[in-house]
């Protein structure tokens, strides 16, 4: 088994790289997806979030109001730390379960947005960083996700810098260009991982 940490700043294109790697046969352990699962209605994770931040972070249907919670925590480092202290252990436990269920010859790609911030690089055989300039990230998030520019800047400021991510990379995928260029790079990375 090869354990890969995949990371990149918001809007860098990590999800697309993850999708391509999955199409080649990688087992994807998506920390964002798991983070949503561990705070679904009825879970201990959601109960802990409500206890910490109050019922105002719930939508009318009882689900977590992610935009409201995001606006709250991304503007206050202490609140962000409190949220991470609840969610990260739950995500870690579920990720370990998924990894354990992969076969011995699997390439297991842990898609972890906050890999750099949380000092997780040593947990993986290789770290792959999807890189894009901050300007590209900003333009993508405003254009494709409809996010407000000030919200994008706040979220980017809450993450590791581009330089910090690149410093932990074993492999870098440059995603400032067109999709065709990305696909070729991901294919090369896949071949490298299969041989690792």
N, C-alpha and C positions, 0 to 999 in steps of 0.2 A: 504494500500500500504506500502510495505517495500522498503526503498531506501538504496541501497548498493553501496558503493564505492569499486571498485576492482582495485588494482594496483599491481605493481611489476616492478623491473628493466628490462631493455632491455634484452631479451633472457631468462627471468625467466620462461616463459611459460604461461603468462597471457592470450594470445589469445586462447590457448587450453582450459584453465579453462573457459573462456567466452563461447567457443563453447559448452562445456559440460553443463554448466548452461543453455544455450539456449535450448539444447536438452531436459532438464527437464521441461522447460516451463518459464524460466526467460525471461523478456523483457530486451534486451541488448541495452544500449545506448553507442555506441562505439565512444569515443572521437577522436581516430585516423581516423576512417572512416569519421566522420563529418568534421574533420580538412582538409581532402582531398576534400570533397564536397564544402566547403566554399571558396576554392581557384581554383575551376574549371574555364575554360575559360568563360568569360562573366560575372563573378561575381564581386561584389564590393571588395571582399576579395583579388582576384588576382590583381585587379587594384591597391589596396593599397600596396601589396607586391612589385609589379613592381615599384611603385612610390618610395618606401623606398630603394630597393636594385638594381634597374636598370633592363633593358631589358635582361641583360646577364643571369638572373635566369630563362629565358624562354627557352623551347626546341624549335626546328624548327617548330613544329606543333602548337605552341602557348600555350601549357600546361606548367605548372610549372615544371622546371627541379629540382625535389626533391633532387637527390644526390648532385647537384651543390649547391643548397641552403643549404642543410645540412652541407656540407663541410665548407661553409662560416660561418654559425651561430654557429656550435659546436666548432669552434676554437676562438670565440670572444663573450664573455658574453654580451657586449653591443648590438651586432647585434642580439643575441638570445633574449634579452629583447625586442628589437624593433619588432621582428617577433611575439613574444608572445603577445605583446600589440595589434597587428592587429588581430591575429587569435583567441585568447582565448575568447574575447567577442562574436565573431560570433559563436564559438562552444558552448558557454554557452547558447546563445539564442536558438539555434537549439536543444540542449539537453533538455531544458525546454519544448519545444514544444512536443518532443517525449515522455517525461515523462507524460505530461498532457494528452496524448492520451491513456495511459495505463489504464486498469481497476482498480477499487478501491481495489481489492484483489491481484493485481499483485505484484510480486517481481521484482523490477526494478533495474537492475545491471548497474551502470555507470562504464564502462571500461575506466579508466582515468590513462594514464601512468604517468602524472606529478601531481598526487593528493597530494603527500607529499610535493613536491617542492612548490606548490601553496597554501599550507595551507587549503585544501578543506575538510579535514576530518569532520569538524563540520556540513557540509551540508548533511551528511548521517546518517542513523540510525545505520549502522554497516560498518566497513571498513575491507575488506578481502585483505590480502597481499599474493601474490604468491611469495615464497621465493626460491632462489637458491644461491649457493655460487658464488662469482665472477668468479672463475675458470670455473664452469659449464656454466655460462652465456657466457664467452669468447669462450669456446670450441663450444657451440651451434651456436653462430653467425658466427664464422669462418667456421664451417663445414656445417651448414644448409643454411645459407644465403650467404656464399661466401665472407663475409666482410673481409677486411684487419685487422689484429690484432691491428694496431695503431689506425685505425678508431673506432674499438670497444672500445678500452680503452678511447679515447676522448669522445665518447658518454656516456660511463659509468661514466666518471668523471663529466660530465655535469648534471648528475642526482643525486638525493638524495642518501645517503649511505644506505647500507643494514640496519644498525642500526637505522637510521632515519625512514625508512619505518616500521620496526618492532615495533618501539615505538608508532606508531599510530594505530597498528592493533588490531582489536577485535578478528579476527580469522586469523590464518596463515595456508597456504597450502604449505607444504614442497615439492618442485618439483626438488629435486636432484636425484630422483630415476627413475624407469621405469614408463611407461605410466599406467600400471595396478595399481600401487600404487597411482598415481595421480587421476585416476578415482574413486577409493574408497574414497579418501579424499574429492573430489568434491561432491560425493553423500552425504557424512556426512554433509558437509557445506550446501547443498541444503535442507536436512531435517531440519537443524537448522534454516535456513532462512524461511522455510514454517511455522515453529512454532513461529517465532519471532513476 
